[in-house]
Amino acid sequence: MVAAVVVAAPNLLSDGQRSKLPAWLAHSHVALGPDVQGGSHLLFQIERADIVKERLERTVADIRGKLRESNIRYTGLTGNDQDVTVKITDAGQVDAAINALSALTASRKSGWFGGSIQNLTLERGNVGQLTLRISKDSIDEGIAAAQAQSLEVVERRIAGLGIKDYSVRADGRDRIDVKALGSIDVERLKNILNEPAQLSVRMIDDSMSGQQALAGRWPATSEVLYSLDDPPVPYLVDRTDFITGKNLVDVQAVVDAQTKAVAISYKLDSEGAERLAQKTRQNIGRHLAILFDDQVMAAPMINAPIVDGMGTVPVSFSEDGAHDLALMLRAGALPATLTTVEERTVSTALGAESKRAGLVAGFVAAVLVIGLMFAFYRKLGIITGISLVLSLVLILAVLSAIGATLTLPGIAGIVLIIGMAVDANVLVYERIREEAKAGHSFADAIDNGFSRAFLTILDANVTIIIAAVILYYLGSDTVRGFAVTLAAGILTTVFTTFTLTRWIVVTWLHRKHPRHLPRDVQTGIFDRANIRFMGIRRYTFTVSAALSILAMVGFATVGANLGVDFAGGSHVEVKAKQGSADPNDIRARLSDLNIGDIEARRLADASTALVRIQAQGGGENAEQSAMTLLRDELADDYEIRSVEVVGPAVSGELTRAATLGLLGSLAVILLYIWLRFEWQFAIGAIIATLHDIILTLGLFVLTGMEFNLTSVAAILTIVGYSLNDTVVVYDRMRENLKRYRKMPLPILIDASINQTLSRTVLTAATTLLALLALCLFGGEVIRPFAFVMLFGVAVGTFSSIYIAAPVLIAFKLRPDAVDSDQNKKVAEPGTNSGNPAV
């Protein structure tokens, strides 16, 4: 624990104070996610079309060069998508042409394992026609190279904006994940990162104007490009670059102090300076074409040779636009456009509110849970409180050591752990009580209590760990934060129970030498419980089945209100700069923008409102365009507090991941319980779990709450919790099955449930208290999660008794063990001493 305190301590220090610590300790702290401290999480996708276009143009140029080099006449050299066609004029030269192009179609080795890639395949057609197709492997290789290059460029651009706290990493094969923390202009950031910023300098073709070229035919050595003006102006431009962005040494934005005219100053390397000097000497009186992403940024006239490779170019940008342009050119060009496919932005004000609300909820939850444990266990409750506090320190140490990012769902996970952490202590304490009542000395009761509770605690918590692992691989950073804190919390609390709690109890035993359990322990009130749970199983099972059918029908017909995670679109929280938010006004103003259906509703704080924009259906860029329109329309009257924009590609992936996650968790848990128990137990656990999932989905249909990734996290956590409770009851049933081989199964099940009733009630109570604190004090963002968890814990506790247990009877767990005489009478009396009574 001393080591845990040392590792966790840097979280209480400022950045300046941490910098004075040893290097191994200075980095030991939990990073706060964008939703806690404010910032943006952006996911960019490399445009495959740009890579295909670049490969196509290069392939056309390579084919032209090879055929000219071999003096082979050709015509109709054109490219379309991934195919290039060319017709050899002389049919007798077709074989020679194929031979000349063989270097382009040859396979080459790639990768560590000796794999081969063929960039082009060649097909021979009729009348000298050749078709060369760019392979998928070649395109994939180009995307991988573009991703590696883009990572470096993106980092330089973000650093150039002055953002201090950020991260850039590859995501999958064609995406780049960017986090920028603090107060940032996210629209400016996206604009700077989206642009390839490929600069080139060519000559204007003076043989005709751009308008004349569009009206007729222009030379094959030129092409028509448009300016950045509004409306754009066409220019006829040579196809050959003689300077590119790679020749730039320095670029700066320049603003004339008097005229406020904006220009870009540049300095070229020696190669670029020499080329510019040569071109300007030969073409005085003509115009240069300075291109930015294949658009004419400027077309200055050459009045004199430019021999020093330095100068300024007037641009029609604002001062900020010129600075951004200079920044992009200094950072280097991207090999392809980066399209924003997902955006999650939180203002620093909302982040601070969410963090404060999470801390308050955690404090309230800890006070309530420790208070309840003290009320029932007195001295042992105080030990539990100490163990809980040190468990939280240990959780913080683990998260710090692994460099975890604490998100808002992660804070919710810690609050949830406060409620669930006492479960292991309750199981141990109740085992100690049973051992003491069975006649063992108090010392032996403590030793046996910890030993006999170990496997039960292990089995019960493995299910939650499985759910956390599945959650981690669902793909969202916020949900991953919850999964990490949940898993760390479960592992550390179990560890603390069998190390720290046991040490404190043993130390107390050795110093005070108590001969019996403290008399002020209050859980004895459950000893007299002899509830006939199975007596009403047919009624509860029927009601549960009816509710489940209604929930499934509702889900199939009405459906859940899918959030942007699964349906795509935008989800925005706004706050009125003055007075109250007006949902009707917001809807009316946004409806005029032609961006589809608009939903707006006021939150508990009258000055804030939630706005939902439907998926646009026009691809990834359409979602961002709609969000830009919303910002522009509401910016004067509202502060944008949080933004979630999910494009169709990401929403589809998240839907698949969530579905597979739920099915995968059920399959793994089924397998685990099947291995640890008889098959009937596994079937019962899965039926009870399905019951909980179906009713929770019915809650979403009934209330109309948004169903998003956080909802999936809640459902998987409910699955883990429900099975945790079910496994504890099953474990006691398994013990009693071995002990009372002829006892009627319904009576044995009732006895097992009654024996574990104190644990069921206390664990459910502490978990519900923690969730209630989270629901009341955790803030608007996390309240839906807490509400669903409240419902799920209640349903999960019910299903452990009235669904999982009756299934065992239905599947005849022990059909040959029921003796007709035993149906009337069970010889062994005593409900909680290990000898159940009728």
N, C-alpha and C positions, 0 to 999 in steps of 0.2 A: 504493500500500500504506500510505503514511503516513495518507492519508485514512481508509482502512479501519480502521487501528488507533485513530484518534481516535473514529470512530463506534462502534466496538465497546467502547472503554474504559469507558463508563458502566455496562456490565454487571458490572464488578468493584466498583462503588461501592454504598453503601447508599442508601436513599431520601433520607435527610437530606443526604448528600454530593451526590447528584444534584441536589437542589433548589438548590444554590449555583452550579450550572453555568448557562451561557447557555441561554435557553429552547429554542433549536433543538437543543441537545445534550442537555438534561435529559431529554427524552422519547425519546432514542435508546437504547432497550434492549429486550431480548426479554422479553415477559411470559411467565410460567410458567403453564401450564394447570392446571386443577383436579386432574388425575391426577399432577402433579409436585409441587405444593405443598399439595395438599389443598383440598377445597372441593366444590361441587356445580354441575353443569350440568343445568338443568331446562328442559324445553320444555312450554309451556302452550298449550292450544287454546281459543279462544273458543267457548263452547257456542252453536251455531247455534239450538238450540231456545229459548234465552233471548231471542235477538234476534227470532225469529218471534213469540214470546209477547208481547214488548213492542210490536211492530208491530201485532199482532192487537188488543191492548187499545186501543192508540191509534186504530186504524181504527174499532173499534166505537164509541169515544167520539166520534170525528169525525162518523161517520154519524148517531149519535143527535143530536148538536148541529145538524147541517145540517137534518135533518128537523124537529126541533122549531122551529128558527128559521123555517122555511117553513110552520109549522102543518100539517104533513102527518101524518096519523094512520098508525101502523104497529103491527105486533105481531111477535113471534118473532124479535127481533134477537139473533142468536147468532153466535159465531165458532168455527171448528174448523180447526186447523192454519193454512193460509193463505187460507181461504175464510170470508167473512162473508155470512150470508143474512138477509134481512128481507122481511117481507110487508107491502105497502101495503094498509091496510084498505079504502079506497075505490078501486075500480078506475079511477075517473075521475081520480085524482091520481097515477097511475103516471108519466105523462109529466112532471108537475111535479116528482115525486121524482127522476127521472133528471136533470132540469135542475138541481135543487138539489145533486145529488151530482157534477155535472160538474166542479166545481173540484177534487174529490178524484181524478178519473180523468184529468184533463188531463195531457198530456206536458209535461216541462220540460227545459231544456238542462242538460247535465252534462259536466264535463271540459273540457280545453283545446281539443279538436277539434270542439266543437259537437255532441257526441252527445246523445241524448235519453233520458230515463227516464220511464216511466209507472208510477207507484206502484201504481195499481189498475186492473184491467179490470172492466167491468160486463157481466153477461149478464142478459137479461130472460127470465124464465120464465113459467109459466102462473099465472093467477089472482093477479096482482099480486106475484109472487115475484121478487125481485132478488137476484142473487149477485154479490158483489164479491170478486175474487181479488187478493191481494197478489203483486206480480210478483217474480220471482227477482232482477231488477236492484235492486229496492228492498231486498230482504233483504241482498244483497251490499253495497250501499251502507251499510246499517246495521252490517254486520260490519266494514267498513273504518273507519267512524267509531268503533266500539267498540274496535278495535285501537289507533287513535291515542290515544283517551282512556285506555285501560288502560295504555299505556306510561308515561304520566305518573304514574298512581296507583301502579303497581308500583314505580317508582323511589322514590316518597315512602315507601312502606311498608318497602322494604329499608333505606333511609337511616334510618328511624325505629327499626329494630332495632339500629342502631349498627354495621352491617357497612360496613367502609371500602372494601374492594376488590371491586367488582362491576361488571357490565355488563348492560344491558337493551337489547334490540333487537328490531325486528319480524322475523319469519321467515315468508315467504310471505304469504298474504292473511289468514290467520285465526289466526296463532300468535305467541307471544312467547317469545323465547329469553333465558334468565336464567343468568348465571354469577355465583356468589358464592364468593369464595376465602377460604381460611383455615379456622379451626375454627368451625364453625357447627352449630346445631341444625336439621338439614334438615327434620325433621318439623314443627317450629314454623314454619319458613320457608314450607313448602308450605301449611300450614293458614292462615297469614296471607294468602298470595297467592291461594289458591283462593276465598276468600269474597268475594262481591260487596259485603257490608257495607252494604247499602242500608237506611238508617234512616228510619222515618216514625212519626208520631204521629197516632192516630185516637181516636175515642170508642168505648167498649164499648156495644153495643146492649143496653139493659136490658129490652127487651120480652120476652125469654126467655133462658134459660141456653143454654150451648153444647150440653149434652146434649139439652135439649128441641128445639133447632133440628135436631140430627141425627136425632131421632126423628120430626120432622114437616117442615113447610115454614117457611122463614124469609123475611123481607122481601127484595125484590129489591135494596134499597139497602144490604144487609149481606151478609157472607159469613162462613163458619166458618173460623177459623184456629187453629192449635195452638201451645201453649207450647213452650219449650225444655226443659221438665222431662222427667224419665224416670220413669214413663210420661208422655207429653204430655197436656195438658189442653185440651179444645176451648173456644174463646171465639167468641161472635157479635160481630163487629166491623163498624163502619161502613166502607163502601168508600172514603170520601173522606179523603185525607190533608190535614191542615192545617199540619203541619210536616214537613219532610224533612231529610235530612242536609246539604243545601245551606245550611240556616239555622244550622248549628252554627259557632260562632266558635272555641270551645275545648272540649275534652273531656279529662278526666283520671280515672284510677282512684284511688279513695279507700279506705283501709283504716282502720277504727276501731282505735285502739291497744289499747283494753281488750277490746272484744267480738270483734275480728277480723272484724267484718261488712264485706262488700265492697260498694261502691257506685260509681256513675259520676256525677261532677259535670259539669255542662254550662253553657255560656253561649251564648245565641242572639243572632243579629243583630237589628236593630231590627224588621224585618218579622216574624221568627219570634216575638220577644218580644211584639209587639202581638197577633198571632194567639193566642198562648198565653194572654195576659191576658184576651182576649175570651172564649175558650172556657171558661176556668176560672171566670170570673165567672158565666157562664150555666149552668154544670153542676156546681155545688157538690153534693157527695154522690154523684156518679157516678164512674165509673172511666175513666181514660185507658188506651189500649192503645199501648204503645211497642213497635213492631215492628222486628225485625232480620231482614232477608231473608225477609219474609212469615211470620215466626214471632213469637209474643208473648213478648217478653223480660221485660216487667214490666207489671203492670196496677194502678198505684197509685190510691188514692181521692183525689178532689179535696176537700181539707178547707178550703181557702181560695184566693182568687185568687192566681195567680202573676204579679206585675206587673213584675218586674225582669228576666225572661227568664233567670234563673239558678236552680240548684237541684241536688239530688242524687237519683238513682234507685237504690234497692237492687237488686242483681242476685244471682242464685244461681250465681256463678262463683267459681273460685279466684282468688287474688290475681294469679297470672300470666295467667290467662284474662282478667281485667278489664283488665290492662295491655295485652294484645294487642287487646282490643276497643276500648279508647281509641285505640290506635295506628291501627287500621283506620279508625275514624271521623274521626280528624284528617286522615289521608291522603286521605280521600274515597272515595266508593263506586265500585266497578267497574260498568260498564254490563251486564256479563254474567258468569256463572261462568267461571273459568279452570280447565280440567281438565288435570291433569298427564298428558301422553302419553308422556313420556320422562324418565328420571332417571338420572344417572350421578354418583355421589358417592364420593369417596375421602377417607379420614381423613388428617389432617396427618402422622401417624406413617408410614402406608404411602406417602404422597407423598414424604416425606423419604427413605425407604428406596429407593424406585424411582429417585429422582434420584441418590442416592449410587451405586446399582448401575449406572446408566447411565454415570456419569462413570468408574467403575472399568473398565467394559467398553470405553469409548472409549480410556482410557489403555493398557490391555492391547493392544487392537487396533492402536493407533498404534505401540507398541513392536514388536510382532510384524511388522507390515507394513514398517516402516522397517528392521528387522533383516534381513528377507528381501531387501529391495532392496539393502541394503549388501552382503549375502553374494554377490549376483549381479553388482552393478555398481560396488561400491567407491566411487570418487569420485562417479560419476554417481548412485549410490544415496544419497549424502549430499545431493547437490543435490535429489534427489527428496524426501528427508525434509524439507529446508528448505521446498521448494515445498508439501508436504503441510501443514505447520504453518501456513504463511501462507495456504493455501487455507481452512483452518478459521477463521482470523481473518477472512478475507473473507466466508465463509458467515455468521459471527456478525454482521458489519457489515451484510450485506444483510438478514438477518432483523431486525436492530435498526432499520434505515432504513425498512422497510415495516411495522414494528409487528407482526410476526408473533408468534403465541403458540406457545411451545415445549411440545409434549405429549410423553408417553412414547414413542409411535410416532415422533415427531419426533426424539427423542434416538436411537432405533434407526436412523432414517434417516441421521443424522450418522455413527454408527458404521459403517453400511454404506458410506457414501461414503468413509470412511477406506480401506476395502478396494478400492473401485472407482476411487478417484481416481488411482492410479498407472497405470491403463490407458493414459492418453494419453501419459505419460512413456515407458512400455515401448514403445508403438508408434513414438514418435519415436526412441528409442535404437536399436531394431532396424532402423529405416530408415537411420539413420546408419551402422550396422554394414554394411548391405548396400551402401550407396553407397561406403563406404570399401573394401570387398572388390572392388567393381567397378572400382577403379583411380582413383577421384576423390581429389583432395587432401582432407585432413581438413577444411579450412575449407569446401570445396565440399560435402563429405559432410554437414556440419552444416547448411548452408543448404538443401541438397536434402532432407535428412531431415525437417526441420521443414515444408518446403513440401509434399512429397509425402504426408506423414502427415495433413495438414490435412483433406482431403476425407474420408479414411477415418474420422478421429475424428469429424468432423461427422456423417457418415451413421450411424455406430455409436451416437452419443449422442442423435440425434434420436428414436430409438425409445423411449429411456427418458424423454425429455421428454414425448413423446406419452402414455405411460403415466401420468406424474405429473399431466399436465393432466386426463386422464380421472378419475384418483383424486380430484382436487380437487373435482370436481363430483358425487361420490357422496353428499354430504350430511352426513357425520359430521365433527365438528370434529377428532376425534382422527386420523382418516385424512387430513383436510386438512392437519393439522400435518405428517404424514409426507410428503405430496405436496410441500408447500412446501419442506421441508428437502432432499428428494431433488432437486427441480428446481434449487434454489439451489446445491446441492452440485455437480451436474453442470456447470452453467454456470460457476461460479467456478473449478472445477478445470481445465476446458478453457481458460478465460481465463488462469489462472495458468501453464499449460503453455506457452502461446504468447506470454507476456509475461515473467513473472518467470524461469521455467526457461530460456527462450531467452536472456534477458539475462545470467543467471549463466554459462551455457555459453559465450556469446560473449565475456564478460569474461574468463573463464578462458582461452579461446583466445588472446585478444589479449595477456594478461599472461604466460602460460607458453609460448605458441607450440608446442604439441604437434603433431607431424607425423603421428601416428596415434592410433587409439583406445587408451585405457589397456589395457595387457596383462592387467591383473587383472580385466577384465570376463569373467564366467564363462558367459555365455549361449551361448558358442561350442559348448558341449556339445550343443546342438540342431542344429548345422550338419551333423552326420553322420547326422541322422535321415533315413531313407528308408523310412518305414513304409508298407506297402501297405494303407491304410485301406479302399479300395474292393474289395480282394480278398475281404473277408469281409462285404461289404455285404448280400448276400442273407440271411446268417445273422442279422446284427444287426437287419436290417429285419424279419425274420420274428419274432424274439424280441420286438422292440418292439411289433409289431402285436398279438402274442398278449397281452402285458401290457396294452396299451391296451384290447383287447376285454374282458379280465378286469376292468379298472378300470371300464369303462362298464357292464358287467353288474352289478358290485357296487354302483355308484352308483345304477343303476336299481332294483335289488332291495332291497339292504340300506339304501342311502341314506346321506347324510352326517348326522352329529350336529349339526344346526343349532343355533347359539347363539341367545341372546335377540334379537340384532339382526334375525334373519330369522324366528324362530319365535314371538317374543314371550315374555313371562314375566319372571322375576327371576333374577338371578345375584348371589350375595352371598358375600363373603369374610369370615369371622369368625375371631377369635382368642380362645382361652380365657383368662380372667382368671387362672386358676390351673391348672397342670398341662397335660395334653394335650387336644386337641379330640377329642370322641367322636362320629364320624359316625353310629353306630347310635343313640346317645341323641338326636342332633339330628333324625334321621329320625323316631324314635318320637314325639318331642314335637311336631314340626310336622305329623305325620300326623293328630294329634287335632284339628287346626284346620280340617279339611275344605277344604283349599286345593289338592287334587289331588296328583299324583305328586311326590315329593320325592327329589332326588338329593343325596347328600352324600359327599364324599371328603376325606381328609386330604392336606395338601400336604407338601412336603419338610420344612418346619418343623412338627414334630409338634403345636405349639400352634395351628396354623391349619387351617382347612378351607374348602372351597368348597361352597356350597349352591345348588342350582338348583331353582326352583319353576316348574312348567309354566304355560303361558298359561292364564288363568282362563276365557276365553270369555264373560265377562260385560261386555265393553266396557272402556273406558279406566279407569274408576274401580275396577273389580274388581282390576286389577293393583296399584294403590296400596293397596287395602284388604288384599290378601294380604301386601304388604310391611309394612304397619303391624302386622299380626298377628304376623309373624315377629319384628319388632323387640321387641314387647311380650313375646313368649314367651322370647326368648334374651337379653334385655338384662341380666338379673342375672348370668349366667354367661359371657357372651361380649361382646367388643368388636366392633362392626360396623366393619370396615376399608374395605370398598368395596361399593357397590351399583350394579347396573345393572338398571333396570326399563324395559322397552320395551312399549308398548301395541300393539294390533293395527293401528292406523292407520299408525304409524311403521314397524313391522316390514314391513308390506306395501310401503310406499314404498321402504324400504331394499332389499328384495328386487328390486323393479323397477329401481332405480337400479344395483344391482350387476350385474344381468343385462345391462342396456343398456350399462353401463360396459365390461364384458368384450367384448361384441359390437362396441361402438363403437371400442374401442381396436384390435381386430383389423382392422376395416374401414379405419381411418385408416392404420394401419401397412402394410396391404396396398397401399393406394393410393400411399403414399410410396415403398415399395420398387418398385412397378410403374413409377413415374415415373423412379426413379433407375437401375433395372436393367431387364433383359429380363423378360417376363412369367413365364418359367419360374422366375426367381429369386423372384419374388413368391409363386408357388404353393409353391415349396420352403420359403420362410420361414414361410408360414402353416401348412403341414402340420407342420413342425417345432414351431411354437408350439402347435398343437393337441395334438401329442404330449406336450409338456411340461405343458399344462393338464390333460389327461386323467390322466396319471400322478400329478400332484400331487393331483387329486381322489381318485384311488385310494388315495393315502397317507392322506387323511382317513377314507376308508371303512375301511381296514385298521387304523388306530390308534384310531379312535373319537374323535379330537380334535374339539373344537368348531369348527364352521365359522362364522365371524363376519365382520364388516367388516374386521378386521385380517387375516384369511385372504385376503380379496379383494385387499387391499393387497399381501400377499405374492405372490399369483398374478400380479397385474399387474406387479409389480417383476420377477418371474421372466421374464415375457414380455419386458419391456424388456431385461433382462440377456441372455437367450437370443438375442434378435435382435441385440443389440450384438455378441455373439460371431459370430453367423452373418454379419452384414454385413461384418465384418473379413475373414472367409474369402472371402465372395462378391467383395469388392473386389479381393482378390488374384487370384481366378479371372478376373475381368473383365480385369485387366491381362494375365494370361497368355494369355487367349483372343485378345487383339489381337497378342500377341508370337509365339505359336506356333499359327498358324492350322490346321496339319494334325496337330497332336498329338492322339492318342486322348484322348477326354474323361476316362475313368477315370484315366489316367496324369496328365493335367493337373490334375485335382482332387486327386490324392494329392500332387503336387508343391506345389500351393497350400497345402494343409493343413500340409505339412511346413515350408514357408517361414514360416508364421505360428504354428508350434507353440510357439516360445518365448513369444510374446505370450499365446497361449491358456493355457499352463501357469502363467505368472506371474500373469496377471490372475485366473484361477480360484483360484490358491493364496492370493493376498492377500485376495480376497473371502471365501474359505472361512475364512481365519484371523480376519478381522474378525467373521464370523458365529459362529465358534466361541467367540470372546471374549464375544460378546453372549449366546450360549446358556449359557455357563458362569457369567458374572458379571453378566449384565443383569437378573437378578431373575425371580421367578416369573411376573410378568404378561407380560413380553415374550418369555419362553422359547419358547412355541409358535410365535410368529412367526419367531424365529431358526432353530428346528428345520426349519420348512417351507422357509425360504430356503436352508438348507444343502442340503436334498434338491433344491430347485429349481435351484440353481446347478450341482450335479453333473449333473442330468438335462439342463439347458440346454446345458452344455458338450458332453455326449455327443450331443445332438440336432443341434448345429451341424455335427458331423462325420458322423454315421451316419444322419441323417434328411434334413437340408436338402441335403446334397451328393448322395446317391443319387437324390433326386427329379429332379435336373437330368439325370441319365442316363436315368431312366425317361421324362422328357418330351422327350428328344432335343434338348438345348440346341443342339447343333451337328451335326445328322445328316449334312450334306453335306461336313463338313470332315474326316471320317475317311478316310484313305487306307490301302489294304491294306498298302502297303510300310511306312507309318509305324507300323502295329500291331506290327511286328516290331522296329523300331529307331527311336530318336530320336537325331538326329545331335548335338544340343547337349548336352554334359555339364555337370555341376555342379548341385547341388540348390539352394543358397541364394544363389548369385551372380546369381540371375535366370534361370539356365539349368537347368531341371529335368532330372533324370536318371531313367531307368527304375528 
